[in-house]
Amino acid sequence: TCGCYFSTSSLRGSQFYSNPTEAVKDIPNGATILVGGFGLCGIPENLINSLLKTGVKGLTAVSNNAGVDNFGLGLLLQTKQIKRMISSYVGENAEFERQYLSGELEVELTPQGTLAERIRAGGAGVPAFFTPTGYGTLIQEGGSPIKYNKDGSIAIASEEREVREFNGRHYIMEKAITGDFALIKAWKADKAGNIIFRKTARNFNQPMCKAAKTTIVE
């Protein structure tokens, strides 16, 4: 496991760890973490398991999916260490569903391509962009439930998106996503901080490296 720091103004050396728990011990309560993977392919399972040991709470987790009941981010949901999920696909996780519908978990559902571009834009320093995806839906209109009250009423609702017209087509504005830490899975790494991904395990991992202040590579 290694921790890599990327900046356009300064250069920090990479640090290698033999214990994954040591690599994540500085992640504080309330941090925003970008967690790589597509389904269960390319997820940093050992780093996720290490967060269980640190007991960090109140996390905002950005991930394409929410894991399954007994693996991946599903483990952090069981221990209620995640406060908010920003995801595209949340099926196959009964505990996720229970927490969301009972008002214990905040959820921002985002179309998969939009999620990928929000992360890429964050890494590129682009604060927002326009996309036709979601126009004419609750994504554009606002009011989609992010968090429920225990009685089933909506406690937090999504905001209305700004709409612009380009070449006769309507687009909505989406804001970029950045994080405090990125937890990703790679195949190889060197002491300069270069990493190589293996086949489709690259998926969301590569753009997340650029969108976080600190990248922790498994």
Residue pairs with C-beta under 8 A, 6 or more apart in sequence:
1 16
1 17
1 18
1 19
1 20
1 22
1 23
1 46
1 47
1 216
1 217
1 218
2 14
2 15
2 16
2 17
2 23
2 189
2 193
2 216
2 217
3 14
3 15
3 17
3 23
3 214
3 215
3 216
3 217
4 14
4 189
4 193
4 195
4 209
4 214
4 215
4 216
4 217
5 12
5 14
5 193
5 213
5 214
5 215
6 193
6 209
6 210
6 215
13 191
13 193
14 189
14 191
14 192
14 193
16 191
17 23
20 46
20 47
20 49
20 50
20 218
21 50
21 53
21 54
23 47
23 50
23 216
24 47
24 50
24 51
24 54
24 181
24 183
24 216
25 54
27 33
27 51
27 54
27 56
27 180
27 181
28 56
29 56
29 57
29 58
29 59
30 57
30 58
30 59
30 60
30 83
31 56
31 59
31 60
31 179
31 180
31 181
32 59
32 60
32 62
32 178
32 179
32 180
32 181
33 59
33 60
33 61
33 62
33 179
33 180
33 181
33 182
33 183
34 62
34 63
34 119
34 177
34 179
34 181
34 182
34 183
34 184
34 204
34 208
34 211
34 212
35 43
35 44
35 48
35 61
35 62
35 63
35 73
35 182
35 183
35 184
35 208
36 42
36 43
36 44
36 63
36 182
36 183
36 184
36 185
36 203
36 204
36 205
36 208
37 43
37 44
37 63
37 64
37 65
37 72
37 185
37 203
37 204
37 205
38 64
38 65
38 200
38 203
38 204
39 64
39 65
39 89
40 67
40 68
40 71
40 72
41 200
41 201
41 203
42 184
42 185
42 197
42 200
42 201
42 202
42 203
42 204
42 205
43 67
43 72
43 73
43 185
44 183
44 184
44 185
44 216
44 217
44 218
45 71
45 72
45 185
45 218
46 218
47 183
47 216
47 218
48 67
48 72
48 73
48 75
48 76
48 183
49 75
51 59
51 76
51 81
52 75
52 76
52 79
52 81
55 81
56 81
57 80
57 81
57 83
58 81
58 83
59 76
59 81
59 82
59 83
59 84
60 82
60 83
60 84
60 85
60 86
61 73
61 76
61 82
61 84
61 85
61 86
61 87
62 86
62 87
62 115
62 119
62 177
62 179
62 208
63 73
63 85
63 86
63 87
63 204
64 87
64 88
64 89
64 112
64 115
64 203
64 204
65 72
65 73
65 87
65 88
65 89
65 90
65 91
66 72
66 73
66 74
66 77
66 85
66 87
66 89
66 90
66 93
66 96
67 73
67 74
67 75
67 76
67 77
67 93
68 74
68 92
68 93
69 78
69 92
69 93
69 94
69 95
70 78
73 82
73 85
74 93
74 95
74 96
76 82
77 93
77 95
77 96
77 99
77 105
78 95
80 99
80 104
82 105
83 105
83 106
84 105
84 106
84 107
84 108
84 146
85 96
85 105
85 106
85 107
85 108
86 108
86 110
86 115
86 177
87 107
87 108
87 109
87 110
87 115
88 109
88 110
88 111
88 112
88 115
89 112
90 96
90 97
90 100
90 107
90 109
96 105
98 104
99 105
100 107
100 148
101 148
102 148
102 150
103 147
103 148
103 149
103 150
103 155
105 147
106 146
106 147
106 156
107 146
107 147
108 146
108 158
109 144
110 118
111 133
111 134
111 139
113 131
113 133
114 131
114 133
114 134
114 174
115 177
116 204
116 207
117 129
117 131
117 174
118 174
118 175
118 176
118 177
119 176
119 177
119 204
119 207
119 208
119 211
120 207
120 210
120 211
121 127
121 128
121 129
121 176
121 177
122 176
122 177
122 178
122 179
122 210
122 211
123 178
123 207
123 208
123 209
123 210
123 211
124 210
126 176
127 175
127 176
128 173
128 174
128 175
128 176
129 173
129 174
129 176
130 164
130 166
130 171
130 172
130 173
130 174
131 171
131 172
131 174
132 169
132 170
132 171
132 172
133 139
133 172
134 140
134 161
134 172
134 174
135 163
135 170
135 171
135 172
136 170
138 144
138 158
139 158
139 161
139 172
140 160
140 161
140 163
140 172
141 160
142 157
142 158
142 159
142 160
142 161
143 154
143 157
143 158
143 160
144 157
144 158
145 154
145 156
145 157
145 158
146 155
146 156
146 157
146 158
147 154
147 155
147 156
148 154
148 155
149 155
161 172
161 173
161 174
162 172
162 173
163 170
163 171
163 172
163 173
164 170
164 171
164 173
165 171
176 211
177 211
178 211
178 212
178 213
179 208
179 211
179 212
179 213
180 212
180 213
180 214
181 212
181 213
181 214
181 215
181 216
182 208
182 209
182 211
182 212
182 214
182 215
182 216
183 216
183 218
184 205
184 208
184 209
184 215
184 216
184 217
184 218
185 201
185 205
185 217
185 218
186 195
186 196
186 197
186 198
186 205
186 217
186 218
187 195
187 196
187 197
187 198
187 201
188 195
188 196
189 195
189 196
189 217
195 209
195 217
197 205
197 206
208 215
209 215
209 217
